[in-house]
Amino acid sequence: MDRRTVYVIAALMGVVITALLHVSVTGVRGYEAVGGEFLFLSLPLWVWVVECLVDRR
């Protein structure tokens, strides 16, 4: 699988997970706020970091 494809999939997963978690935790909080669920938007960064650590040449 191409690297760009992996990053695009990770980015889409981050957006979907963030949206689902935001709806869920807003119900728990009882008010609109920004919290740790937005860290999932950095999922492509973490995929890249793991790739760099695993593929050390």
C-alpha positions, -999 to 999 in steps of 0.1 A, spaced: 0 0 0 13 35 -9 23 58 19 0 85 9 -29 61 9 -20 51 45 -19 88 56 -52 96 39 -68 66 56 -53 77 90 -66 112 84 -101 101 76 -101 77 106 -90 106 128 -118 129 115 -145 102 119 -133 91 154 -131 128 165 -166 135 153 -181 104 170 -162 110 202 -172 147 203 -208 139 201 -205 112 227 -185 133 253 -206 164 247 -236 143 260 -216 132 290 -203 167 297 -237 183 292 -222 213 274 -202 221 243 -164 221 249 -132 211 232 -114 182 249 -89 154 244 -110 139 216 -95 164 192 -61 147 197 -73 120 172 -69 146 145 -32 141 149 -34 104 139 -15 109 106 14 124 126 15 94 149 14 70 119 43 88 105 62 87 138 57 49 141 67 45 104 100 64 111 107 43 142 100 10 125 117 18 92 151 29 105 176 24 77 
